[in-house]
Amino acid sequence: MTTSARLVRSFRRSLGVVRHPQLRNRAERTWLAEEQAALRRVATLVAGGAAPLSLLAVVAEEVAHVVDVSLVSIVRYEADGTATELASFSHRGALFSVGTRWSLDGTNVPAGVRDRCGPARIDDYSGLDG
């Protein structure tokens, strides 16, 4: 399986795609239609040979829209205990520059994702250092 095919497959899994023959309501049908449109847009870029960082930027934006969150960040975990920003999307504009390195020490979202092997969030930063 190519890297691009794995990316699309991972994107589908990250959105929790579940095929169900009888969608219960209009909201589910609408959500599925939006999700499928996002997947088509990403697949079109993959088929067109988009550069990896450009593709990741689009994936971040599509995930933000489909999942309806204000910020999506795609990072790569490094062997030295840091994470490198590969792409991000925010409704307020890009918050993080590609290539920014994040420490995974202390309490932060990338460390939480790594530790849980799943979603993480911090609702109140007031008690945290840094």
Buried (B, 14 or more C-beta within 10 A) or exposed (E): EEEBEEBBEEBBEEBEEEEEEEBEEEEEEEBBEBBEEBBEBBBEBBEEEBEEEEBBBBBBBBBBBBBEEEBBBBBEBEEEEBBBBBBBBBEEEEEBEBEBEBEBEEEBBBBBBBEEEEEBEEEEEEEEEE
